């Protein structure tokens, strides 16, 4: 990451997708639709969004520096 602003921007974008994916799942739960292709798609979207956010937040520093590798 070039700066803290870049980090904040990227983490915000990833969190927006994670929040939207989670809300999509919760909408399905409230409508009692917790199986089938729509649920599977929502589950996959949420899982991928979390995986991307987690990878970004837990990226190892480049050895011997205080620099993160390029964004995902």
PDB file as gemmi writes it, atoms N, CA and C in Angstrom:
CRYST1    1.000    1.000    1.000  90.00  90.00  90.00 P 1                      
ATOM      1  N   UNK A   1       0.833  -1.189   0.000  1.00  0.00           N  
ATOM      2  CA  UNK A   1       0.000   0.000   0.000  1.00  0.00           C  
ATOM      3  C   UNK A   1       0.874   1.247   0.000  1.00  0.00           C  
ATOM      4  N   UNK A   2       0.493   2.193  -0.781  1.00  0.00           N  
ATOM      5  CA  UNK A   2       1.264   3.418  -0.887  1.00  0.00           C  
ATOM      6  C   UNK A   2       1.047   4.330   0.317  1.00  0.00           C  
ATOM      7  N   UNK A   3      -0.147   4.310   0.883  1.00  0.00           N  
ATOM      8  CA  UNK A   3      -0.412   5.204   2.004  1.00  0.00           C  
ATOM      9  C   UNK A   3      -1.570   4.676   2.837  1.00  0.00           C  
ATOM     10  N   UNK A   4      -1.768   5.312   3.960  1.00  0.00           N  
ATOM     11  CA  UNK A   4      -2.885   4.936   4.827  1.00  0.00           C  
ATOM     12  C   UNK A   4      -4.212   5.206   4.134  1.00  0.00           C  
ATOM     13  N   UNK A   5      -4.255   6.235   3.290  1.00  0.00           N  
ATOM     14  CA  UNK A   5      -5.489   6.533   2.556  1.00  0.00           C  
ATOM     15  C   UNK A   5      -5.840   5.408   1.592  1.00  0.00           C  
ATOM     16  N   UNK A   6      -4.824   4.836   0.932  1.00  0.00           N  
ATOM     17  CA  UNK A   6      -5.063   3.699   0.047  1.00  0.00           C  
ATOM     18  C   UNK A   6      -5.594   2.510   0.832  1.00  0.00           C  
ATOM     19  N   UNK A   7      -4.991   2.278   1.989  1.00  0.00           N  
ATOM     20  CA  UNK A   7      -5.437   1.184   2.853  1.00  0.00           C  
ATOM     21  C   UNK A   7      -6.886   1.389   3.281  1.00  0.00           C  
ATOM     22  N   UNK A   8      -7.201   2.590   3.729  1.00  0.00           N  
ATOM     23  CA  UNK A   8      -8.562   2.886   4.172  1.00  0.00           C  
ATOM     24  C   UNK A   8      -9.569   2.736   3.037  1.00  0.00           C  
ATOM     25  N   UNK A   9      -9.215   3.211   1.849  1.00  0.00           N  
ATOM     26  CA  UNK A   9     -10.109   3.106   0.707  1.00  0.00           C  
ATOM     27  C   UNK A   9     -10.384   1.650   0.357  1.00  0.00           C  
ATOM     28  N   UNK A  10      -9.328   0.846   0.243  1.00  0.00           N  
ATOM     29  CA  UNK A  10      -9.487  -0.564  -0.125  1.00  0.00           C  
ATOM     30  C   UNK A  10     -10.263  -1.333   0.943  1.00  0.00           C  
ATOM     31  N   UNK A  11      -9.933  -1.102   2.208  1.00  0.00           N  
ATOM     32  CA  UNK A  11     -10.649  -1.822   3.269  1.00  0.00           C  
ATOM     33  C   UNK A  11     -12.119  -1.406   3.298  1.00  0.00           C  
ATOM     34  N   UNK A  12     -12.400  -0.142   3.018  1.00  0.00           N  
ATOM     35  CA  UNK A  12     -13.789   0.325   2.980  1.00  0.00           C  
ATOM     36  C   UNK A  12     -14.552  -0.349   1.838  1.00  0.00           C  
ATOM     37  N   UNK A  13     -13.926  -0.436   0.656  1.00  0.00           N  
ATOM     38  CA  UNK A  13     -14.575  -1.096  -0.484  1.00  0.00           C  
ATOM     39  C   UNK A  13     -14.882  -2.559  -0.163  1.00  0.00           C  
ATOM     40  N   UNK A  14     -13.918  -3.244   0.438  1.00  0.00           N  
ATOM     41  CA  UNK A  14     -14.121  -4.656   0.787  1.00  0.00           C  
ATOM     42  C   UNK A  14     -15.211  -4.818   1.843  1.00  0.00           C  
ATOM     43  N   UNK A  15     -15.240  -3.917   2.809  1.00  0.00           N  
ATOM     44  CA  UNK A  15     -16.284  -3.991   3.838  1.00  0.00           C  
ATOM     45  C   UNK A  15     -17.666  -3.675   3.284  1.00  0.00           C  
ATOM     46  N   UNK A  16     -17.740  -2.778   2.310  1.00  0.00           N  
ATOM     47  CA  UNK A  16     -19.039  -2.504   1.684  1.00  0.00           C  
ATOM     48  C   UNK A  16     -19.584  -3.762   1.002  1.00  0.00           C  
ATOM     49  N   UNK A  17     -18.729  -4.480   0.298  1.00  0.00           N  
ATOM     50  CA  UNK A  17     -19.162  -5.720  -0.362  1.00  0.00           C  
ATOM     51  C   UNK A  17     -19.530  -6.779   0.665  1.00  0.00           C  
ATOM     52  N   UNK A  18     -18.734  -6.907   1.718  1.00  0.00           N  
ATOM     53  CA  UNK A  18     -19.047  -7.882   2.770  1.00  0.00           C  
ATOM     54  C   UNK A  18     -20.383  -7.545   3.428  1.00  0.00           C  
ATOM     55  N   UNK A  19     -20.617  -6.281   3.719  1.00  0.00           N  
ATOM     56  CA  UNK A  19     -21.877  -5.867   4.337  1.00  0.00           C  
ATOM     57  C   UNK A  19     -23.058  -6.132   3.401  1.00  0.00           C  
ATOM     58  N   UNK A  20     -22.912  -5.820   2.129  1.00  0.00           N  
ATOM     59  CA  UNK A  20     -23.996  -6.055   1.167  1.00  0.00           C  
ATOM     60  C   UNK A  20     -24.288  -7.545   1.037  1.00  0.00           C  
ATOM     61  N   UNK A  21     -23.231  -8.357   0.996  1.00  0.00           N  
ATOM     62  CA  UNK A  21     -23.423  -9.804   0.886  1.00  0.00           C  
ATOM     63  C   UNK A  21     -24.110 -10.369   2.131  1.00  0.00           C  
ATOM     64  N   UNK A  22     -23.705  -9.891   3.289  1.00  0.00           N  
ATOM     65  CA  UNK A  22     -24.316 -10.356   4.543  1.00  0.00           C  
ATOM     66  C   UNK A  22     -25.774  -9.927   4.625  1.00  0.00           C  
ATOM     67  N   UNK A  23     -26.053  -8.697   4.232  1.00  0.00           N  
ATOM     68  CA  UNK A  23     -27.445  -8.223   4.244  1.00  0.00           C  
ATOM     69  C   UNK A  23     -28.297  -9.020   3.261  1.00  0.00           C  
ATOM     70  N   UNK A  24     -27.724  -9.402   2.124  1.00  0.00           N  
ATOM     71  CA  UNK A  24     -28.455 -10.243   1.182  1.00  0.00           C  
ATOM     72  C   UNK A  24     -28.834 -11.572   1.803  1.00  0.00           C  
ATOM     73  N   UNK A  25     -27.916 -12.154   2.552  1.00  0.00           N  
ATOM     74  CA  UNK A  25     -28.225 -13.419   3.236  1.00  0.00           C  
ATOM     75  C   UNK A  25     -29.303 -13.216   4.297  1.00  0.00           C  
ATOM     76  N   UNK A  26     -29.192 -12.140   5.050  1.00  0.00           N  
ATOM     77  CA  UNK A  26     -30.166 -11.893   6.116  1.00  0.00           C  
ATOM     78  C   UNK A  26     -31.558 -11.631   5.543  1.00  0.00           C  
ATOM     79  N   UNK A  27     -31.604 -11.019   4.369  1.00  0.00           N  
ATOM     80  CA  UNK A  27     -32.892 -10.818   3.704  1.00  0.00           C  
ATOM     81  C   UNK A  27     -33.512 -12.163   3.354  1.00  0.00           C  
ATOM     82  N   UNK A  28     -32.692 -13.067   2.862  1.00  0.00           N  
ATOM     83  CA  UNK A  28     -33.198 -14.414   2.556  1.00  0.00           C  
ATOM     84  C   UNK A  28     -33.650 -15.144   3.815  1.00  0.00           C  
ATOM     85  N   UNK A  29     -32.903 -14.989   4.899  1.00  0.00           N  
ATOM     86  CA  UNK A  29     -33.288 -15.626   6.168  1.00  0.00           C  
ATOM     87  C   UNK A  29     -34.643 -15.100   6.624  1.00  0.00           C  
ATOM     88  N   UNK A  30     -34.823 -13.782   6.546  1.00  0.00           N  
ATOM     89  CA  UNK A  30     -36.094 -13.213   7.016  1.00  0.00           C  
ATOM     90  C   UNK A  30     -37.276 -13.636   6.143  1.00  0.00           C  
ATOM     91  N   UNK A  31     -36.986 -13.998   4.891  1.00  0.00           N  
ATOM     92  CA  UNK A  31     -38.066 -14.482   4.021  1.00  0.00           C  
ATOM     93  C   UNK A  31     -38.134 -16.015   4.009  1.00  0.00           C  
ATOM     94  N   UNK A  32     -37.417 -16.627   4.936  1.00  0.00           N  
ATOM     95  CA  UNK A  32     -37.402 -18.088   5.123  1.00  0.00           C  
ATOM     96  C   UNK A  32     -36.950 -18.843   3.878  1.00  0.00           C  
ATOM     97  N   UNK A  33     -36.016 -18.263   3.182  1.00  0.00           N  
ATOM     98  CA  UNK A  33     -35.443 -18.901   1.995  1.00  0.00           C  
ATOM     99  C   UNK A  33     -33.988 -19.237   2.312  1.00  0.00           C  
ATOM    100  N   UNK A  34     -33.779 -20.361   2.979  1.00  0.00           N  
ATOM    101  CA  UNK A  34     -32.432 -20.729   3.417  1.00  0.00           C  
ATOM    102  C   UNK A  34     -31.928 -22.012   2.750  1.00  0.00           C  
ATOM    103  N   UNK A  35     -32.434 -22.278   1.567  1.00  0.00           N  
ATOM    104  CA  UNK A  35     -31.927 -23.389   0.766  1.00  0.00           C  
ATOM    105  C   UNK A  35     -32.248 -23.102  -0.693  1.00  0.00           C  
ATOM    106  N   UNK A  36     -31.625 -23.865  -1.561  1.00  0.00           N  
ATOM    107  CA  UNK A  36     -31.868 -23.693  -2.987  1.00  0.00           C  
ATOM    108  C   UNK A  36     -30.821 -22.829  -3.645  1.00  0.00           C  
ATOM    109  N   UNK A  37     -30.972 -22.608  -4.941  1.00  0.00           N  
ATOM    110  CA  UNK A  37     -29.947 -21.891  -5.712  1.00  0.00           C  
ATOM    111  C   UNK A  37     -29.742 -20.436  -5.283  1.00  0.00           C  
ATOM    112  N   UNK A  38     -30.806 -19.764  -4.897  1.00  0.00           N  
ATOM    113  CA  UNK A  38     -30.667 -18.365  -4.458  1.00  0.00           C  
ATOM    114  C   UNK A  38     -29.843 -18.293  -3.173  1.00  0.00           C  
ATOM    115  N   UNK A  39     -30.109 -19.194  -2.242  1.00  0.00           N  
ATOM    116  CA  UNK A  39     -29.345 -19.252  -0.995  1.00  0.00           C  
ATOM    117  C   UNK A  39     -27.890 -19.608  -1.276  1.00  0.00           C  
ATOM    118  N   UNK A  40     -27.689 -20.588  -2.152  1.00  0.00           N  
ATOM    119  CA  UNK A  40     -26.318 -20.999  -2.488  1.00  0.00           C  
ATOM    120  C   UNK A  40     -25.520 -19.842  -3.078  1.00  0.00           C  
ATOM    121  N   UNK A  41     -26.137 -19.071  -3.949  1.00  0.00           N  
ATOM    122  CA  UNK A  41     -25.458 -17.920  -4.557  1.00  0.00           C  
ATOM    123  C   UNK A  41     -25.137 -16.858  -3.498  1.00  0.00           C  
ATOM    124  N   UNK A  42     -26.087 -16.592  -2.612  1.00  0.00           N  
ATOM    125  CA  UNK A  42     -25.865 -15.601  -1.555  1.00  0.00           C  
ATOM    126  C   UNK A  42     -24.774 -16.074  -0.598  1.00  0.00           C  
ATOM    127  N   UNK A  43     -24.777 -17.353  -0.289  1.00  0.00           N  
ATOM    128  CA  UNK A  43     -23.771 -17.918   0.602  1.00  0.00           C  
ATOM    129  C   UNK A  43     -22.383 -17.819  -0.023  1.00  0.00           C  
ATOM    130  N   UNK A  44     -22.286 -18.119  -1.306  1.00  0.00           N  
ATOM    131  CA  UNK A  44     -21.009 -18.036  -2.001  1.00  0.00           C  
ATOM    132  C   UNK A  44     -20.515 -16.592  -2.046  1.00  0.00           C  
ATOM    133  N   UNK A  45     -21.420 -15.653  -2.328  1.00  0.00           N  
ATOM    134  CA  UNK A  45     -21.036 -14.238  -2.384  1.00  0.00           C  
ATOM    135  C   UNK A  45     -20.498 -13.768  -1.032  1.00  0.00           C  
ATOM    136  N   UNK A  46     -21.190 -14.139   0.040  1.00  0.00           N  
ATOM    137  CA  UNK A  46     -20.763 -13.723   1.373  1.00  0.00           C  
ATOM    138  C   UNK A  46     -19.422 -14.360   1.735  1.00  0.00           C  
ATOM    139  N   UNK A  47     -19.270 -15.626   1.415  1.00  0.00           N  
ATOM    140  CA  UNK A  47     -18.024 -16.333   1.713  1.00  0.00           C  
ATOM    141  C   UNK A  47     -16.849 -15.685   0.975  1.00  0.00           C  
ATOM    142  N   UNK A  48     -17.032 -15.385  -0.307  1.00  0.00           N  
ATOM    143  CA  UNK A  48     -15.974 -14.760  -1.098  1.00  0.00           C  
ATOM    144  C   UNK A  48     -15.644 -13.359  -0.594  1.00  0.00           C  
ATOM    145  N   UNK A  49     -16.672 -12.606  -0.219  1.00  0.00           N  
ATOM    146  CA  UNK A  49     -16.443 -11.249   0.298  1.00  0.00           C  
ATOM    147  C   UNK A  49     -15.645 -11.296   1.590  1.00  0.00           C  
ATOM    148  N   UNK A  50     -15.991 -12.230   2.470  1.00  0.00           N  
ATOM    149  CA  UNK A  50     -15.240 -12.366   3.723  1.00  0.00           C  
ATOM    150  C   UNK A  50     -13.814 -12.810   3.448  1.00  0.00           C  
ATOM    151  N   UNK A  51     -13.638 -13.751   2.534  1.00  0.00           N  
ATOM    152  CA  UNK A  51     -12.306 -14.259   2.212  1.00  0.00           C  
ATOM    153  C   UNK A  51     -11.417 -13.128   1.686  1.00  0.00           C  
ATOM    154  N   UNK A  52     -11.950 -12.283   0.820  1.00  0.00           N  
ATOM    155  CA  UNK A  52     -11.183 -11.157   0.283  1.00  0.00           C  
ATOM    156  C   UNK A  52     -10.825 -10.155   1.367  1.00  0.00           C  
ATOM    157  N   UNK A  53     -11.774  -9.831   2.223  1.00  0.00           N  
ATOM    158  CA  UNK A  53     -11.509  -8.879   3.307  1.00  0.00           C  
ATOM    159  C   UNK A  53     -10.478  -9.448   4.276  1.00  0.00           C  
ATOM    160  N   UNK A  54     -10.619 -10.721   4.633  1.00  0.00           N  
ATOM    161  CA  UNK A  54      -9.687 -11.357   5.556  1.00  0.00           C  
ATOM    162  C   UNK A  54      -8.278 -11.404   4.965  1.00  0.00           C  
ATOM    163  N   UNK A  55      -8.168 -11.752   3.693  1.00  0.00           N  
ATOM    164  CA  UNK A  55      -6.853 -11.797   3.045  1.00  0.00           C  
ATOM    165  C   UNK A  55      -6.215 -10.414   3.031  1.00  0.00           C  
ATOM    166  N   UNK A  56      -7.009  -9.390   2.783  1.00  0.00           N  
ATOM    167  CA  UNK A  56      -6.494  -8.024   2.772  1.00  0.00           C  
ATOM    168  C   UNK A  56      -6.022  -7.606   4.157  1.00  0.00           C  
ATOM    169  N   UNK A  57      -6.825  -7.874   5.159  1.00  0.00           N  
ATOM    170  CA  UNK A  57      -6.496  -7.455   6.521  1.00  0.00           C  
ATOM    171  C   UNK A  57      -5.337  -8.240   7.120  1.00  0.00           C  
ATOM    172  N   UNK A  58      -5.120  -9.450   6.677  1.00  0.00           N  
ATOM    173  CA  UNK A  58      -4.080 -10.297   7.259  1.00  0.00           C  
ATOM    174  C   UNK A  58      -2.926 -10.550   6.294  1.00  0.00           C  
ATOM    175  N   UNK A  59      -2.759  -9.668   5.322  1.00  0.00           N  
ATOM    176  CA  UNK A  59      -1.650  -9.817   4.373  1.00  0.00           C  
ATOM    177  C   UNK A  59      -0.333  -9.642   5.115  1.00  0.00           C  
ATOM    178  N   UNK A  60       0.616 -10.540   4.864  1.00  0.00           N  
ATOM    179  CA  UNK A  60       1.917 -10.394   5.541  1.00  0.00           C  
ATOM    180  C   UNK A  60       2.685  -9.197   4.985  1.00  0.00           C  
ATOM    181  N   UNK A  61       3.496  -8.602   5.826  1.00  0.00           N  
ATOM    182  CA  UNK A  61       4.362  -7.519   5.374  1.00  0.00           C  
ATOM    183  C   UNK A  61       5.463  -8.105   4.500  1.00  0.00           C  
ATOM    184  N   UNK A  62       5.964  -7.312   3.573  1.00  0.00           N  
ATOM    185  CA  UNK A  62       7.100  -7.732   2.768  1.00  0.00           C  
ATOM    186  C   UNK A  62       8.314  -7.808   3.693  1.00  0.00           C  
ATOM    187  N   UNK A  63       9.012  -8.922   3.633  1.00  0.00           N  
ATOM    188  CA  UNK A  63      10.129  -9.174   4.558  1.00  0.00           C  
ATOM    189  C   UNK A  63      11.097  -8.014   4.623  1.00  0.00           C  
ATOM    190  N   UNK A  64      11.431  -7.629   5.859  1.00  0.00           N  
ATOM    191  CA  UNK A  64      12.432  -6.589   6.090  1.00  0.00           C  
ATOM    192  C   UNK A  64      11.940  -5.176   5.869  1.00  0.00           C  
ATOM    193  N   UNK A  65      10.637  -5.009   5.610  1.00  0.00           N  
ATOM    194  CA  UNK A  65      10.109  -3.655   5.393  1.00  0.00           C  
ATOM    195  C   UNK A  65       8.836  -3.497   6.206  1.00  0.00           C  
ATOM    196  N   UNK A  66       8.273  -2.341   6.095  1.00  0.00           N  
ATOM    197  CA  UNK A  66       6.973  -2.080   6.715  1.00  0.00           C  
ATOM    198  C   UNK A  66       5.921  -1.918   5.625  1.00  0.00           C  
ATOM    199  N   UNK A  67       6.153  -2.599   4.484  1.00  0.00           N  
ATOM    200  CA  UNK A  67       5.331  -2.423   3.290  1.00  0.00           C  
ATOM    201  C   UNK A  67       4.466  -3.648   3.064  1.00  0.00           C  
ATOM    202  N   UNK A  68       3.208  -3.409   2.748  1.00  0.00           N  
ATOM    203  CA  UNK A  68       2.292  -4.496   2.402  1.00  0.00           C  
ATOM    204  C   UNK A  68       2.438  -4.825   0.933  1.00  0.00           C  
ATOM    205  N   UNK A  69       2.154  -6.070   0.556  1.00  0.00           N  
ATOM    206  CA  UNK A  69       2.153  -6.406  -0.862  1.00  0.00           C  
ATOM    207  C   UNK A  69       1.017  -5.680  -1.569  1.00  0.00           C  
ATOM    208  N   UNK A  70       1.017  -5.639  -2.915  1.00  0.00           N  
ATOM    209  CA  UNK A  70      -0.061  -4.955  -3.646  1.00  0.00           C  
ATOM    210  C   UNK A  70      -1.432  -5.521  -3.282  1.00  0.00           C  
ATOM    211  N   UNK A  71      -2.451  -4.695  -3.418  1.00  0.00           N  
ATOM    212  CA  UNK A  71      -3.830  -5.112  -3.102  1.00  0.00           C  
ATOM    213  C   UNK A  71      -4.243  -6.281  -3.962  1.00  0.00           C  
ATOM    214  N   UNK A  72      -5.195  -7.028  -3.457  1.00  0.00           N  
ATOM    215  CA  UNK A  72      -5.720  -8.216  -4.137  1.00  0.00           C  
ATOM    216  C   UNK A  72      -6.475  -7.804  -5.382  1.00  0.00           C  
TER     217      UNK A  72                                                      
END                                                                             
